[in-house]
Amino acid sequence: MRLFRRHRDRQTETPSRPIEEVDLDSLLALVADTLGYACSFAPGGRTLTLSGPRRIVVRLAGLRAEARRRSREDWPMLVSEHLSHVLATVDEPFDACDLAQVRPLLRTRIQPDDDLGSARLVGRHLTADLVEVLTVEYGGTERPVRPEEVGCWPITAAQALALAVDNARRDERLSVTEADLGGVAIRRLSGPTPGAAAHLRRLDDYLPVPADGVLVVLPDPATLVVHPIEGIGVVRAIERLRLFAQREFDRRADTLSPQVYWWHDERLALIRADLVSQDGQTRLVVAPPPEFARVLAALAGRPDGGTAGG
């Protein structure tokens, strides 16, 4: 049974087009009508022109690509979200489906995975709990880029994320301050926009990075706090950083994560450290990933107690 009827515009459609595309066009016409717009398709279905309160040209390559990846049951929601997004962003000073226009505006932002819900965004997991999301930044604001927009570009989503990271590193320099956190030396790297984590991949531009990497906390999207791993004192550093991150998480509205992470070999790994209350006391229970546990064992086994760098 068809989920929706087909609608053919004989002035713009040709019999040679795949029936799936014609069905998608029928759904686009139906949703446009409910939004108060008439529509017409360019030859071949490359674009859709909405006529109504405003005249809007909608590129369809990305939407068609996304529809091919999804079941037909998802199409009504996909089309509705896409056209609603087009109308909501019509006053943006660029066409997000045109890579040439948005290339210099691309950035990334890290968000907790739990905050994303069912939102369809373009991104990649840095850890199980943190996602690096592709955004477009303009006029002091930013928004996520949708898959249908990236689907119009002649590059992959992974290449787009790489472009965004390069933009952030080229256009923004983080400020660096040194501090003592209960006897643990830290460096705080801060930027004016919520994309500081993009600089993780060039951390050696800001400080010497030992062979074993650094501990990192991300108290908010514009800040990195790091501690180089140079000795067994890193165990104490985990405790101090975890307590610091939790305090920031509890008192701020724009926090990112209360956890401690390990940056090593271009990868970010969670060092799970839970605050456990027992007999009126609070203690930290650390469960490091196996690879990090091996680093701790190697540091502890050094003749000098693991105090040498690199």
Phi and psi in degrees as GROMACS dihedral restraints (atoms count N, CA, C in turn):
[ dihedral_restraints ]
;  ai    aj    ak    al  type     phi  dphi    fc
    3     4     5     6     1   -71.3    20    10
    4     5     6     7     1   140.7    20    10
    6     7     8     9     1   -76.2    20    10
    7     8     9    10     1   -25.0    20    10
    9    10    11    12     1  -158.7    20    10
   10    11    12    13     1   156.0    20    10
   12    13    14    15     1   -76.5    20    10
   13    14    15    16     1   153.6    20    10
   15    16    17    18     1   -84.3    20    10
   16    17    18    19     1   145.0    20    10
   18    19    20    21     1  -130.8    20    10
   19    20    21    22     1   124.8    20    10
   21    22    23    24     1  -115.2    20    10
   22    23    24    25     1   126.8    20    10
   24    25    26    27     1   -93.4    20    10
   25    26    27    28     1   105.5    20    10
   27    28    29    30     1   -67.4    20    10
   28    29    30    31     1   -16.0    20    10
   30    31    32    33     1   -81.7    20    10
   31    32    33    34     1   -19.8    20    10
   33    34    35    36     1  -121.3    20    10
   34    35    36    37     1   -21.3    20    10
   36    37    38    39     1   -93.7    20    10
   37    38    39    40     1   150.8    20    10
   39    40    41    42     1  -122.0    20    10
   40    41    42    43     1   146.0    20    10
   42    43    44    45     1   -59.6    20    10
   43    44    45    46     1   -19.6    20    10
   45    46    47    48     1   -79.4    20    10
   46    47    48    49     1    -8.5    20    10
   48    49    50    51     1   -72.4    20    10
   49    50    51    52     1   144.2    20    10
   51    52    53    54     1   -56.9    20    10
   52    53    54    55     1   141.4    20    10
   54    55    56    57     1   -63.1    20    10
   55    56    57    58     1   -28.2    20    10
   57    58    59    60     1   -63.0    20    10
   58    59    60    61     1   -38.6    20    10
   60    61    62    63     1   -68.1    20    10
   61    62    63    64     1   -38.9    20    10
   63    64    65    66     1   -64.8    20    10
   64    65    66    67     1   -40.2    20    10
   66    67    68    69     1   -63.7    20    10
   67    68    69    70     1   -40.6    20    10
   69    70    71    72     1   -64.4    20    10
   70    71    72    73     1   -38.6    20    10
   72    73    74    75     1   -61.8    20    10
   73    74    75    76     1   -39.0    20    10
   75    76    77    78     1   -61.4    20    10
   76    77    78    79     1   -41.5    20    10
   78    79    80    81     1   -68.1    20    10
   79    80    81    82     1   -39.8    20    10
   81    82    83    84     1   -59.1    20    10
   82    83    84    85     1   -44.1    20    10
   84    85    86    87     1   -63.2    20    10
   85    86    87    88     1   -39.7    20    10
   87    88    89    90     1   -66.0    20    10
   88    89    90    91     1   -46.2    20    10
   90    91    92    93     1   -67.1    20    10
   91    92    93    94     1   -40.4    20    10
   93    94    95    96     1   -58.6    20    10
   94    95    96    97     1   -40.3    20    10
   96    97    98    99     1   -63.1    20    10
   97    98    99   100     1   -41.8    20    10
   99   100   101   102     1   -66.5    20    10
  100   101   102   103     1   -24.0    20    10
  102   103   104   105     1   -89.1    20    10
  103   104   105   106     1     0.5    20    10
  105   106   107   108     1    90.0    20    10
  106   107   108   109     1    24.3    20    10
  108   109   110   111     1  -126.2    20    10
  109   110   111   112     1   141.8    20    10
  111   112   113   114     1   -88.6    20    10
  112   113   114   115     1   160.5    20    10
  114   115   116   117     1  -143.1    20    10
  115   116   117   118     1   153.8    20    10
  117   118   119   120     1  -141.7    20    10
  118   119   120   121     1   145.5    20    10
  120   121   122   123     1  -104.6    20    10
  121   122   123   124     1   141.3    20    10
  123   124   125   126     1   -71.4    20    10
  124   125   126   127     1   157.2    20    10
  126   127   128   129     1   -53.0    20    10
  127   128   129   130     1   132.0    20    10
  129   130   131   132     1    84.2    20    10
  130   131   132   133     1    -6.9    20    10
  132   133   134   135     1    74.3    20    10
  133   134   135   136     1    23.9    20    10
  135   136   137   138     1   -70.5    20    10
  136   137   138   139     1   -35.3    20    10
  138   139   140   141     1  -137.0    20    10
  139   140   141   142     1   163.1    20    10
  141   142   143   144     1  -127.2    20    10
  142   143   144   145     1   130.1    20    10
  144   145   146   147     1  -104.4    20    10
  145   146   147   148     1   120.2    20    10
  147   148   149   150     1   -92.8    20    10
  148   149   150   151     1   130.2    20    10
  150   151   152   153     1  -122.5    20    10
  151   152   153   154     1   126.6    20    10
  153   154   155   156     1   175.6    20    10
  154   155   156   157     1  -126.2    20    10
  156   157   158   159     1   -55.9    20    10
  157   158   159   160     1   -31.5    20    10
  159   160   161   162     1  -143.4    20    10
  160   161   162   163     1   162.8    20    10
  162   163   164   165     1  -103.2    20    10
  163   164   165   166     1   120.9    20    10
  165   166   167   168     1  -133.1    20    10
  166   167   168   169     1   130.6    20    10
  168   169   170   171     1   -98.9    20    10
  169   170   171   172     1   124.8    20    10
  171   172   173   174     1  -112.6    20    10
  172   173   174   175     1   122.4    20    10
  174   175   176   177     1   -76.9    20    10
  175   176   177   178     1   140.4    20    10
  177   178   179   180     1  -115.8    20    10
  178   179   180   181     1    -3.8    20    10
  180   181   182   183     1   -58.6    20    10
  181   182   183   184     1   -45.1    20    10
  183   184   185   186     1   -68.4    20    10
  184   185   186   187     1   -39.1    20    10
  186   187   188   189     1   -64.0    20    10
  187   188   189   190     1   -42.7    20    10
  189   190   191   192     1   -64.2    20    10
  190   191   192   193     1   -40.1    20    10
  192   193   194   195     1   -63.8    20    10
  193   194   195   196     1   -41.1    20    10
  195   196   197   198     1   -67.1    20    10
  196   197   198   199     1   -38.2    20    10
  198   199   200   201     1   -63.4    20    10
  199   200   201   202     1   -36.0    20    10
  201   202   203   204     1   -65.7    20    10
  202   203   204   205     1   -24.5    20    10
  204   205   206   207     1   -87.4    20    10
  205   206   207   208     1    -7.3    20    10
  207   208   209   210     1  -120.0    20    10
  208   209   210   211     1   160.3    20    10
  210   211   212   213     1   -75.1    20    10
  211   212   213   214     1   158.0    20    10
  213   214   215   216     1   -61.8    20    10
  214   215   216   217     1   -29.7    20    10
  216   217   218   219     1   -60.9    20    10
  217   218   219   220     1   -24.4    20    10
  219   220   221   222     1   -85.9    20    10
  220   221   222   223     1   -13.7    20    10
  222   223   224   225     1   -60.2    20    10
  223   224   225   226     1   -44.9    20    10
  225   226   227   228     1   -56.0    20    10
  226   227   228   229     1   -45.3    20    10
  228   229   230   231     1   -67.3    20    10
  229   230   231   232     1   -40.3    20    10
  231   232   233   234     1   -59.4    20    10
  232   233   234   235     1   -48.7    20    10
  234   235   236   237     1   -67.0    20    10
  235   236   237   238     1   -43.1    20    10
  237   238   239   240     1   -60.9    20    10
  238   239   240   241     1   -45.2    20    10
  240   241   242   243     1   -64.3    20    10
  241   242   243   244     1   -39.7    20    10
  243   244   245   246     1   -66.2    20    10
  244   245   246   247     1   -49.2    20    10
  246   247   248   249     1   -67.2    20    10
  247   248   249   250     1   -36.2    20    10
  249   250   251   252     1   -63.8    20    10
  250   251   252   253     1   -39.2    20    10
  252   253   254   255     1   -65.3    20    10
  253   254   255   256     1   -42.0    20    10
  255   256   257   258     1   -58.4    20    10
  256   257   258   259     1   -45.4    20    10
  258   259   260   261     1   -67.2    20    10
  259   260   261   262     1   -36.4    20    10
  261   262   263   264     1   -70.5    20    10
  262   263   264   265     1   -25.1    20    10
  264   265   266   267     1  -111.2    20    10
  265   266   267   268     1    14.5    20    10
  267   268   269   270     1   -63.0    20    10
  268   269   270   271     1   -24.8    20    10
  270   271   272   273     1   -91.1    20    10
  271   272   273   274     1     3.7    20    10
  273   274   275   276     1   -63.6    20    10
  274   275   276   277     1   145.3    20    10
  276   277   278   279     1   -80.4    20    10
  277   278   279   280     1    27.0    20    10
  279   280   281   282     1  -158.6    20    10
  280   281   282   283     1   164.0    20    10
  282   283   284   285     1  -103.3    20    10
  283   284   285   286     1   110.1    20    10
  285   286   287   288     1   -66.0    20    10
  286   287   288   289     1   -15.1    20    10
  288   289   290   291     1   -84.4    20    10
  289   290   291   292     1    -2.5    20    10
  291   292   293   294     1  -107.2    20    10
  292   293   294   295     1   105.7    20    10
  294   295   296   297     1   -59.6    20    10
  295   296   297   298     1   -37.1    20    10
  297   298   299   300     1   -59.1    20    10
  298   299   300   301     1   -35.1    20    10
  300   301   302   303     1   -77.2    20    10
  301   302   303   304     1   -37.5    20    10
  303   304   305   306     1   -97.8    20    10
  304   305   306   307     1   -10.5    20    10
  306   307   308   309     1   -48.8    20    10
  307   308   309   310     1   -50.7    20    10
  309   310   311   312     1   -72.6    20    10
  310   311   312   313     1    -9.4    20    10
  312   313   314   315     1   -96.7    20    10
  313   314   315   316     1    -6.1    20    10
  315   316   317   318     1   -72.0    20    10
  316   317   318   319     1   134.4    20    10
  318   319   320   321     1  -141.4    20    10
  319   320   321   322     1   176.5    20    10
  321   322   323   324     1  -127.2    20    10
  322   323   324   325     1   156.1    20    10
  324   325   326   327     1  -142.2    20    10
  325   326   327   328     1   138.9    20    10
  327   328   329   330     1   -91.2    20    10
  328   329   330   331     1   133.6    20    10
  330   331   332   333     1  -132.4    20    10
  331   332   333   334     1   149.9    20    10
  333   334   335   336     1   -63.2    20    10
  334   335   336   337     1   139.5    20    10
  336   337   338   339     1   -59.1    20    10
  337   338   339   340     1   -35.7    20    10
  339   340   341   342     1   -64.7    20    10
  340   341   342   343     1   -25.5    20    10
  342   343   344   345     1   -78.2    20    10
  343   344   345   346     1   -16.4    20    10
  345   346   347   348     1   -79.4    20    10
  346   347   348   349     1   -27.8    20    10
  348   349   350   351     1    54.9    20    10
  349   350   351   352     1  -130.8    20    10
  351   352   353   354     1   -95.9    20    10
  352   353   354   355     1     8.3    20    10
  354   355   356   357     1   -60.0    20    10
  355   356   357   358     1   137.9    20    10
  357   358   359   360     1   -97.0    20    10
  358   359   360   361     1   105.0    20    10
  360   361   362   363     1  -126.4    20    10
  361   362   363   364     1   170.6    20    10
  363   364   365   366     1  -105.2    20    10
  364   365   366   367     1   122.1    20    10
  366   367   368   369     1  -172.6    20    10
  367   368   369   370     1  -172.1    20    10
  369   370   371   372     1  -149.7    20    10
  370   371   372   373     1   146.2    20    10
  372   373   374   375     1   -74.3    20    10
  373   374   375   376     1   127.4    20    10
  375   376   377   378     1   -84.8    20    10
  376   377   378   379     1   -39.4    20    10
  378   379   380   381     1  -140.6    20    10
  379   380   381   382     1   179.9    20    10
  381   382   383   384     1   -62.8    20    10
  382   383   384   385     1   -25.6    20    10
  384   385   386   387     1  -107.9    20    10
  385   386   387   388     1    -6.0    20    10
  387   388   389   390     1  -126.7    20    10
  388   389   390   391     1   135.7    20    10
  390   391   392   393     1  -122.2    20    10
  391   392   393   394     1   134.2    20    10
  393   394   395   396     1   -92.0    20    10
  394   395   396   397     1   114.3    20    10
  396   397   398   399     1  -103.9    20    10
  397   398   399   400     1   137.3    20    10
  399   400   401   402     1   -77.5    20    10
  400   401   402   403     1   129.6    20    10
  402   403   404   405     1  -130.5    20    10
  403   404   405   406     1   165.4    20    10
  405   406   407   408     1  -120.8    20    10
  406   407   408   409     1   128.7    20    10
  408   409   410   411     1  -115.8    20    10
  409   410   411   412     1   130.2    20    10
  411   412   413   414     1  -158.8    20    10
  412   413   414   415     1   144.6    20    10
  414   415   416   417     1    54.0    20    10
  415   416   417   418     1    32.5    20    10
  417   418   419   420     1    80.4    20    10
  418   419   420   421     1     4.1    20    10
  420   421   422   423     1  -123.3    20    10
  421   422   423   424     1   167.5    20    10
  423   424   425   426     1  -147.3    20    10
  424   425   426   427     1   156.6    20    10
  426   427   428   429     1  -148.3    20    10
  427   428   429   430     1   155.5    20    10
  429   430   431   432     1   -67.3    20    10
  430   431   432   433     1   150.8    20    10
  432   433   434   435     1   -91.5    20    10
  433   434   435   436     1   135.1    20    10
  435   436   437   438     1   -88.5    20    10
  436   437   438   439     1   153.7    20    10
  438   439   440   441     1   -57.8    20    10
  439   440   441   442     1   -35.2    20    10
  441   442   443   444     1   -65.9    20    10
  442   443   444   445     1   -26.7    20    10
  444   445   446   447     1   -75.7    20    10
  445   446   447   448     1   -47.0    20    10
  447   448   449   450     1   -63.0    20    10
  448   449   450   451     1   -31.3    20    10
  450   451   452   453     1   -64.2    20    10
  451   452   453   454     1   -14.8    20    10
  453   454   455   456     1   -86.2    20    10
  454   455   456   457     1   -11.5    20    10
  456   457   458   459     1   -88.9    20    10
  457   458   459   460     1   154.1    20    10
  459   460   461   462     1   -85.0    20    10
  460   461   462   463     1    24.7    20    10
  462   463   464   465     1  -135.1    20    10
  463   464   465   466     1   164.3    20    10
  465   466   467   468     1   -82.2    20    10
  466   467   468   469     1   167.4    20    10
  468   469   470   471     1   -61.8    20    10
  469   470   471   472     1   -39.1    20    10
  471   472   473   474     1   -62.8    20    10
  472   473   474   475     1   -40.3    20    10
  474   475   476   477     1   -67.2    20    10
  475   476   477   478     1   -35.7    20    10
  477   478   479   480     1   -65.3    20    10
  478   479   480   481     1   -40.6    20    10
  480   481   482   483     1   -64.5    20    10
  481   482   483   484     1   -38.6    20    10
  483   484   485   486     1   -63.3    20    10
  484   485   486   487     1   -40.9    20    10
  486   487   488   489     1   -59.7    20    10
  487   488   489   490     1   -43.8    20    10
  489   490   491   492     1   -63.5    20    10
  490   491   492   493     1   -42.0    20    10
  492   493   494   495     1   -63.7    20    10
  493   494   495   496     1   -42.6    20    10
  495   496   497   498     1   -62.0    20    10
  496   497   498   499     1   -40.2    20    10
  498   499   500   501     1   -59.7    20    10
  499   500   501   502     1   -46.6    20    10
  501   502   503   504     1   -62.4    20    10
  502   503   504   505     1   -43.5    20    10
  504   505   506   507     1   -67.8    20    10
  505   506   507   508     1   -35.3    20    10
  507   508   509   510     1   -75.7    20    10
  508   509   510   511     1   -38.1    20    10
  510   511   512   513     1   -96.7    20    10
  511   512   513   514     1   -10.8    20    10
  513   514   515   516     1  -135.0    20    10
  514   515   516   517     1   131.0    20    10
  516   517   518   519     1  -113.6    20    10
  517   518   519   520     1   125.5    20    10
  519   520   521   522     1   -76.6    20    10
  520   521   522   523     1   146.4    20    10
  522   523   524   525     1   -85.9    20    10
  523   524   525   526     1   147.2    20    10
  525   526   527   528     1  -123.8    20    10
  526   527   528   529     1   126.9    20    10
  528   529   530   531     1  -127.4    20    10
  529   530   531   532     1   142.7    20    10
  531   532   533   534     1   -99.6    20    10
  532   533   534   535     1   145.2    20    10
  534   535   536   537     1  -151.7    20    10
  535   536   537   538     1   167.4    20    10
  537   538   539   540     1  -114.1    20    10
  538   539   540   541     1   127.7    20    10
  540   541   542   543     1  -116.1    20    10
  541   542   543   544     1    85.2    20    10
  543   544   545   546     1    60.0    20    10
  544   545   546   547     1    40.8    20    10
  546   547   548   549     1    90.7    20    10
  547   548   549   550     1     2.0    20    10
  549   550   551   552     1  -111.0    20    10
  550   551   552   553     1   123.2    20    10
  552   553   554   555     1   -75.4    20    10
  553   554   555   556     1   129.7    20    10
  555   556   557   558     1  -131.7    20    10
  556   557   558   559     1   159.8    20    10
  558   559   560   561     1  -122.0    20    10
  559   560   561   562     1   132.1    20    10
  561   562   563   564     1  -106.3    20    10
  562   563   564   565     1   119.9    20    10
  564   565   566   567     1  -108.5    20    10
  565   566   567   568     1   120.5    20    10
  567   568   569   570     1  -129.0    20    10
  568   569   570   571     1   147.2    20    10
  570   571   572   573     1  -132.5    20    10
  571   572   573   574     1   168.5    20    10
  573   574   575   576     1   -81.4    20    10
  574   575   576   577     1   -10.0    20    10
  576   577   578   579     1  -127.0    20    10
  577   578   579   580     1   161.7    20    10
  579   580   581   582     1   -80.6    20    10
  580   581   582   583     1    50.5    20    10
  582   583   584   585     1  -134.2    20    10
  583   584   585   586     1    27.7    20    10
  585   586   587   588     1   -60.3    20    10
  586   587   588   589     1   -33.4    20    10
  588   589   590   591     1   -63.6    20    10
  589   590   591   592     1   -19.9    20    10
  591   592   593   594     1   -59.5    20    10
  592   593   594   595     1   -24.6    20    10
  594   595   596   597     1   -82.7    20    10
  595   596   597   598     1    -4.0    20    10
  597   598   599   600     1   -55.8    20    10
  598   599   600   601     1   -38.4    20    10
  600   601   602   603     1   -73.2    20    10
  601   602   603   604     1   -10.2    20    10
  603   604   605   606     1  -127.7    20    10
  604   605   606   607     1    39.7    20    10
  606   607   608   609     1   -61.8    20    10
  607   608   609   610     1   -27.7    20    10
  609   610   611   612     1   -70.8    20    10
  610   611   612   613     1    -5.7    20    10
  612   613   614   615     1   -73.5    20    10
  613   614   615   616     1   -17.7    20    10
  615   616   617   618     1  -113.1    20    10
  616   617   618   619     1   -24.8    20    10
  618   619   620   621     1  -161.6    20    10
  619   620   621   622     1   155.5    20    10
  621   622   623   624     1   -65.2    20    10
  622   623   624   625     1   126.9    20    10
  624   625   626   627     1  -103.0    20    10
  625   626   627   628     1   114.9    20    10
  627   628   629   630     1   -64.5    20    10
  628   629   630   631     1   165.0    20    10
  630   631   632   633     1   -60.3    20    10
  631   632   633   634     1   -30.6    20    10
  633   634   635   636     1   -86.5    20    10
  634   635   636   637     1     1.8    20    10
  636   637   638   639     1    87.9    20    10
  637   638   639   640     1  -158.7    20    10
  639   640   641   642     1  -138.4    20    10
  640   641   642   643     1   155.1    20    10
  642   643   644   645     1   -83.7    20    10
  643   644   645   646     1   143.5    20    10
  645   646   647   648     1  -136.4    20    10
  646   647   648   649     1   136.7    20    10
  648   649   650   651     1  -122.6    20    10
  649   650   651   652     1   148.6    20    10
  651   652   653   654     1  -122.0    20    10
  652   653   654   655     1    80.6    20    10
  654   655   656   657     1   -65.0    20    10
  655   656   657   658     1   -29.2    20    10
  657   658   659   660     1  -153.2    20    10
  658   659   660   661     1   166.1    20    10
  660   661   662   663     1   -64.0    20    10
  661   662   663   664     1   -14.7    20    10
  663   664   665   666     1  -102.7    20    10
  664   665   666   667     1     7.3    20    10
  666   667   668   669     1  -137.6    20    10
  667   668   669   670     1   138.8    20    10
  669   670   671   672     1  -121.4    20    10
  670   671   672   673     1   136.7    20    10
  672   673   674   675     1  -120.8    20    10
  673   674   675   676     1   123.3    20    10
  675   676   677   678     1  -127.5    20    10
  676   677   678   679     1   153.6    20    10
  678   679   680   681     1  -137.7    20    10
  679   680   681   682     1   117.9    20    10
  681   682   683   684     1   -63.7    20    10
  682   683   684   685     1   140.5    20    10
  684   685   686   687     1   -90.5    20    10
  685   686   687   688     1   100.0    20    10
  687   688   689   690     1  -125.9    20    10
  688   689   690   691     1    -0.6    20    10
  690   691   692   693     1  -174.9    20    10
  691   692   693   694     1   177.7    20    10
  693   694   695   696     1   -67.5    20    10
  694   695   696   697     1   -12.8    20    10
  696   697   698   699     1   -60.4    20    10
  697   698   699   700     1    -8.9    20    10
  699   700   701   702     1   -61.5    20    10
  700   701   702   703     1   -26.3    20    10
  702   703   704   705     1   -63.1    20    10
  703   704   705   706     1   -44.8    20    10
  705   706   707   708     1   -65.7    20    10
  706   707   708   709     1   -36.5    20    10
  708   709   710   711     1   -62.9    20    10
  709   710   711   712     1   -38.4    20    10
  711   712   713   714     1   -58.5    20    10
  712   713   714   715     1   -44.9    20    10
  714   715   716   717     1   -62.3    20    10
  715   716   717   718     1   -48.7    20    10
  717   718   719   720     1   -64.0    20    10
  718   719   720   721     1   -42.5    20    10
  720   721   722   723     1   -67.8    20    10
  721   722   723   724     1   -38.2    20    10
  723   724   725   726     1   -64.8    20    10
  724   725   726   727     1   -43.7    20    10
  726   727   728   729     1   -65.4    20    10
  727   728   729   730     1   -39.7    20    10
  729   730   731   732     1   -62.4    20    10
  730   731   732   733     1   -47.4    20    10
  732   733   734   735     1   -62.6    20    10
  733   734   735   736     1   -37.5    20    10
  735   736   737   738     1   -66.7    20    10
  736   737   738   739     1   -41.3    20    10
  738   739   740   741     1   -60.6    20    10
  739   740   741   742     1   -44.6    20    10
  741   742   743   744     1   -62.8    20    10
  742   743   744   745     1   -41.3    20    10
  744   745   746   747     1   -64.0    20    10
  745   746   747   748     1   -36.5    20    10
  747   748   749   750     1   -78.0    20    10
  748   749   750   751     1   -26.6    20    10
  750   751   752   753     1  -103.9    20    10
  751   752   753   754     1   -11.1    20    10
  753   754   755   756     1  -112.2    20    10
  754   755   756   757     1   157.5    20    10
  756   757   758   759     1   -93.2    20    10
  757   758   759   760     1   -23.2    20    10
  759   760   761   762     1  -106.3    20    10
  760   761   762   763     1    33.5    20    10
  762   763   764   765     1   -74.8    20    10
  763   764   765   766     1   163.3    20    10
  765   766   767   768     1  -113.9    20    10
  766   767   768   769     1   -57.6    20    10
  768   769   770   771     1  -153.3    20    10
  769   770   771   772     1   142.6    20    10
  771   772   773   774     1   -93.4    20    10
  772   773   774   775     1     7.8    20    10
  774   775   776   777     1   -95.8    20    10
  775   776   777   778     1   168.2    20    10
  777   778   779   780     1  -108.2    20    10
  778   779   780   781     1   140.8    20    10
  780   781   782   783     1  -126.6    20    10
  781   782   783   784     1   161.0    20    10
  783   784   785   786     1  -116.6    20    10
  784   785   786   787     1   121.0    20    10
  786   787   788   789     1  -101.9    20    10
  787   788   789   790     1   117.9    20    10
  789   790   791   792     1  -157.5    20    10
  790   791   792   793     1   132.9    20    10
  792   793   794   795     1    53.3    20    10
  793   794   795   796     1    45.2    20    10
  795   796   797   798     1    64.3    20    10
  796   797   798   799     1    23.0    20    10
  798   799   800   801     1  -131.8    20    10
  799   800   801   802     1   147.3    20    10
  801   802   803   804     1  -110.3    20    10
  802   803   804   805     1   128.1    20    10
  804   805   806   807     1  -127.0    20    10
  805   806   807   808     1   139.0    20    10
  807   808   809   810     1   -75.9    20    10
  808   809   810   811     1   130.2    20    10
  810   811   812   813     1  -102.9    20    10
  811   812   813   814     1    93.8    20    10
  813   814   815   816     1   -65.4    20    10
  814   815   816   817     1   125.2    20    10
  816   817   818   819     1  -137.1    20    10
  817   818   819   820     1   109.2    20    10
  819   820   821   822     1  -102.8    20    10
  820   821   822   823     1   138.0    20    10
  822   823   824   825     1   -87.3    20    10
  823   824   825   826     1   117.0    20    10
  825   826   827   828     1  -116.3    20    10
  826   827   828   829     1   127.7    20    10
  828   829   830   831     1   -96.3    20    10
  829   830   831   832     1   128.9    20    10
  831   832   833   834     1  -152.9    20    10
  832   833   834   835     1   128.9    20    10
  834   835   836   837     1    54.2    20    10
  835   836   837   838     1    39.8    20    10
  837   838   839   840     1    77.7    20    10
  838   839   840   841     1     4.0    20    10
  840   841   842   843     1  -121.2    20    10
  841   842   843   844     1   152.3    20    10
  843   844   845   846     1  -110.7    20    10
  844   845   846   847     1   126.4    20    10
  846   847   848   849     1  -129.0    20    10
  847   848   849   850     1   161.4    20    10
  849   850   851   852     1  -102.3    20    10
  850   851   852   853     1   125.5    20    10
  852   853   854   855     1  -109.2    20    10
  853   854   855   856     1   113.7    20    10
  855   856   857   858     1  -102.1    20    10
  856   857   858   859     1   131.6    20    10
  858   859   860   861     1  -125.5    20    10
  859   860   861   862     1    84.4    20    10
  861   862   863   864     1   -73.0    20    10
  862   863   864   865     1   153.5    20    10
  864   865   866   867     1   -64.1    20    10
  865   866   867   868     1   154.1    20    10
  867   868   869   870     1   -53.6    20    10
  868   869   870   871     1   -41.2    20    10
  870   871   872   873     1   -64.7    20    10
  871   872   873   874     1   -38.6    20    10
  873   874   875   876     1   -70.8    20    10
  874   875   876   877     1   -35.1    20    10
  876   877   878   879     1   -60.5    20    10
  877   878   879   880     1   -37.4    20    10
  879   880   881   882     1   -66.8    20    10
  880   881   882   883     1   -35.1    20    10
  882   883   884   885     1   -64.1    20    10
  883   884   885   886     1   -44.0    20    10
  885   886   887   888     1   -60.4    20    10
  886   887   888   889     1   -42.5    20    10
  888   889   890   891     1   -63.4    20    10
  889   890   891   892     1   -39.9    20    10
  891   892   893   894     1   -66.9    20    10
  892   893   894   895     1   -39.1    20    10
  894   895   896   897     1   -64.8    20    10
  895   896   897   898     1   -42.3    20    10
  897   898   899   900     1   -66.2    20    10
  898   899   900   901     1   -28.6    20    10
  900   901   902   903     1   -85.1    20    10
  901   902   903   904     1    -3.7    20    10
  903   904   905   906     1   -71.0    20    10
  904   905   906   907     1   143.0    20    10
  906   907   908   909     1   -57.7    20    10
  907   908   909   910     1   -33.8    20    10
  909   910   911   912     1   -89.5    20    10
  910   911   912   913     1    11.0    20    10
  912   913   914   915     1    79.7    20    10
  913   914   915   916     1    13.4    20    10
  915   916   917   918     1    75.0    20    10
  916   917   918   919     1    31.3    20    10
  918   919   920   921     1   -92.3    20    10
  919   920   921   922     1    -9.3    20    10
  921   922   923   924     1   -79.9    20    10
  922   923   924   925     1   145.5    20    10
  924   925   926   927     1   -78.9    20    10
  925   926   927   928     1   162.8    20    10
